């Protein structure tokens, strides 16, 4: 701002000097006008050189400031796009019915705070392509079917179970809109009653790909 004021002041000074020159000419003082004109020309040349230097400095400062603004904006956008979570079931779920959400309450990672460990909901913060992975470990000698839902619609299925301990996993790559809700839930009524989801080995994770 100070440089801009200085620039305006010096332009005004040049105009003032030119006005004096014309005034002197009108008075008819030729000899003095000649000397004054030479001195004025030298002053104007010197002033223009100074102004040119100041203008270059102002341009450089504007470029630097613009670069800083762009860098800050890029960091802000980059930070906004950091979305990733990883959570586990804890403790084991021993009572679950058809359609019930599986809540992964032990959170290891939650960049962007989009996953809610109290409800088991992942709320999409920004539109984009997301990757989700889940692993469900059933109880000993039991089996259970689960699914990934987006806004209540099934988008991925998993089957877990065996003669001993059996886990099932799957991965989905989904195009989602901001505000979409992603959950893992019990699929249908299929499974060994009482339906059981083992803790810690049962996980749910996801992240924004791009």
C-alpha positions as CSV (number, residue, x, y, z in Angstrom):
1,X,0.0,0.0,0.0
2,X,2.9,2.4,0.9
3,X,4.5,1.7,-2.5
4,X,1.3,2.5,-4.3
5,X,1.0,5.9,-2.5
6,X,4.6,6.7,-3.3
7,X,4.0,5.9,-6.9
8,X,0.9,8.1,-7.1
9,X,2.8,11.0,-5.4
10,X,5.7,10.8,-7.8
11,X,3.4,10.9,-10.8
12,X,1.7,14.0,-9.3
13,X,5.1,15.5,-8.8
14,X,6.0,15.0,-12.5
15,X,2.8,16.6,-13.5
16,X,3.5,19.6,-11.3
17,X,7.0,20.0,-12.8
18,X,5.6,19.9,-16.3
19,X,3.1,22.5,-15.4
20,X,5.8,24.8,-14.0
21,X,7.8,24.3,-17.2
22,X,4.9,25.5,-19.4
23,X,4.3,28.4,-17.1
24,X,7.9,29.5,-17.4
25,X,7.7,29.3,-21.2
26,X,4.6,31.4,-21.2
27,X,6.5,34.1,-19.2
28,X,9.1,34.3,-22.0
29,X,12.2,33.7,-19.8
30,X,14.0,31.7,-22.5
31,X,17.4,31.3,-20.9
32,X,16.0,30.3,-17.6
33,X,13.5,28.1,-19.3
34,X,16.3,26.3,-21.2
35,X,18.1,25.6,-17.9
36,X,14.9,24.6,-16.1
37,X,13.9,22.3,-19.0
38,X,17.2,20.5,-18.9
39,X,17.1,20.1,-15.1
40,X,13.5,19.0,-15.3
41,X,14.3,16.4,-18.0
42,X,17.1,15.0,-15.9
43,X,14.7,14.9,-12.8
44,X,12.0,13.2,-14.9
45,X,14.4,10.6,-16.3
46,X,15.7,9.9,-12.8
47,X,12.2,9.7,-11.3
48,X,11.0,7.4,-14.1
49,X,13.9,5.1,-13.4
50,X,13.0,5.0,-9.7
51,X,9.4,4.4,-10.5
52,X,10.3,1.6,-12.9
53,X,12.2,-0.1,-10.1
54,X,9.4,0.4,-7.7
55,X,6.8,-1.0,-10.1
56,X,9.0,-4.1,-10.6
57,X,9.2,-4.5,-6.8
58,X,5.4,-4.2,-6.5
59,X,4.9,-6.8,-9.2
60,X,7.3,-9.2,-7.5
61,X,5.5,-8.7,-4.2
62,X,2.1,-9.3,-5.8
63,X,3.4,-12.5,-7.4
64,X,4.8,-13.7,-4.1
65,X,1.6,-12.9,-2.3
66,X,-0.4,-14.6,-5.0
67,X,1.8,-17.7,-4.6
68,X,1.2,-17.8,-0.9
69,X,-2.6,-17.5,-1.3
70,X,-2.6,-20.3,-3.8
71,X,-0.5,-22.5,-1.5
72,X,-2.8,-21.9,1.4
73,X,-5.8,-22.7,-0.7
74,X,-4.2,-25.9,-2.0
75,X,-3.4,-26.9,1.6
76,X,-7.0,-26.2,2.7
77,X,-8.5,-28.2,-0.2
78,X,-6.0,-31.0,0.4
79,X,-6.8,-31.2,4.1
80,X,-10.6,-31.2,3.3
81,X,-10.0,-34.2,1.0
82,X,-8.2,-36.3,3.6
83,X,-11.0,-38.7,4.4
84,X,-10.2,-42.2,5.9
85,X,-11.3,-44.4,8.7
86,X,-10.7,-47.7,10.3
87,X,-12.7,-49.2,13.2
88,X,-13.3,-52.5,15.0
89,X,-16.1,-54.2,16.8
90,X,-15.6,-54.1,20.5
91,X,-16.9,-55.9,22.5
92,X,-18.3,-58.9,20.6
93,X,-21.9,-58.5,19.4
94,X,-24.0,-61.4,20.7
95,X,-27.5,-60.2,19.9
96,X,-28.2,-58.9,16.4
97,X,-31.4,-59.2,14.2
98,X,-32.0,-59.0,10.5
99,X,-31.3,-55.5,9.1
100,X,-29.5,-54.3,12.3
101,X,-26.4,-52.1,11.9
102,X,-23.1,-53.5,13.1
103,X,-21.4,-50.8,15.1
104,X,-17.6,-50.7,15.0
105,X,-17.0,-48.7,18.2
106,X,-13.3,-49.0,18.5
107,X,-11.8,-46.4,16.2
108,X,-8.2,-46.5,15.1
109,X,-8.3,-43.9,12.4
110,X,-10.9,-41.3,11.6
111,X,-9.4,-38.6,9.3
112,X,-12.1,-36.1,8.5
113,X,-14.3,-37.3,11.4
114,X,-16.8,-38.8,8.9
115,X,-17.3,-42.1,10.7
116,X,-19.5,-42.1,13.8
117,X,-18.5,-44.9,16.3
118,X,-21.7,-44.5,18.2
119,X,-24.0,-45.2,15.3
120,X,-21.8,-47.1,12.9
121,X,-22.6,-44.6,10.2
122,X,-20.1,-43.2,7.7
123,X,-21.5,-39.9,6.3
124,X,-19.8,-39.0,3.0
125,X,-18.3,-35.5,3.5
126,X,-17.6,-34.7,-0.1
127,X,-18.6,-36.3,-3.4
128,X,-16.1,-38.7,-4.9
129,X,-14.9,-42.3,-5.4
130,X,-14.6,-44.2,-2.2
131,X,-13.1,-47.6,-1.3
132,X,-14.6,-49.6,1.5
133,X,-13.4,-52.9,3.1
134,X,-15.0,-55.0,5.8
135,X,-14.1,-58.3,7.5
136,X,-16.6,-60.1,9.7
137,X,-15.6,-63.0,12.0
138,X,-18.5,-65.2,13.1
139,X,-18.7,-67.2,16.3
140,X,-17.1,-70.6,16.7
141,X,-19.0,-73.1,14.5
142,X,-21.5,-70.4,13.4
143,X,-22.1,-68.6,10.2
144,X,-23.6,-65.1,9.5
145,X,-24.4,-63.1,6.4
146,X,-23.7,-59.3,6.4
147,X,-23.8,-56.5,3.9
148,X,-22.7,-53.0,3.1
149,X,-25.5,-50.5,2.5
150,X,-25.6,-47.0,1.1
151,X,-28.6,-45.1,2.2
152,X,-30.3,-48.4,3.1
153,X,-29.5,-50.0,-0.3
154,X,-27.4,-53.2,-0.3
155,X,-24.2,-52.6,-2.3
156,X,-21.9,-55.5,-1.1
157,X,-22.4,-58.9,0.5
158,X,-20.3,-61.0,2.9
159,X,-20.5,-64.5,4.2
160,X,-18.7,-65.6,7.3
161,X,-18.6,-69.0,9.0
162,X,-17.0,-72.5,9.1
163,X,-16.8,-75.5,11.2
164,X,-14.5,-73.6,13.6
165,X,-13.9,-69.8,13.3
166,X,-14.7,-68.4,10.0
167,X,-14.3,-64.9,8.6
168,X,-15.7,-63.3,5.5
169,X,-14.6,-60.1,3.8
170,X,-15.2,-58.0,0.7
171,X,-14.3,-54.7,-0.8
172,X,-16.3,-52.1,-2.8
173,X,-15.4,-49.1,-4.9
174,X,-18.3,-46.7,-5.0
175,X,-19.2,-43.3,-6.5
176,X,-20.9,-41.4,-3.7
177,X,-22.5,-38.0,-3.1
178,X,-22.0,-35.7,-0.2
179,X,-24.4,-36.8,2.6
180,X,-24.7,-40.4,1.6
181,X,-24.7,-42.8,4.6
182,X,-22.6,-46.0,4.4
183,X,-23.1,-48.8,7.0
184,X,-22.4,-52.5,7.6
185,X,-25.5,-54.5,8.6
186,X,-26.9,-58.0,9.1
187,X,-28.2,-59.3,5.8
188,X,-31.5,-61.1,6.0
189,X,-32.3,-63.7,8.6
190,X,-29.7,-66.2,7.5
191,X,-27.2,-67.4,10.1
192,X,-26.7,-69.5,13.1
193,X,-28.8,-68.4,16.0
194,X,-27.9,-66.7,18.2
195,X,-26.2,-64.5,15.6
196,X,-22.8,-63.5,16.7
197,X,-20.1,-61.0,15.5
198,X,-16.6,-61.5,17.1
199,X,-14.8,-58.5,18.4
200,X,-11.5,-57.0,17.1
201,X,-11.2,-59.3,14.1
202,X,-14.4,-57.8,12.7
203,X,-13.4,-54.5,11.0
204,X,-14.8,-51.7,8.8
205,X,-12.6,-49.2,6.9
206,X,-12.8,-46.8,4.0
207,X,-11.2,-43.8,2.4
208,X,-11.7,-41.2,-0.4
209,X,-9.8,-42.4,-3.5
210,X,-10.3,-39.2,-5.6
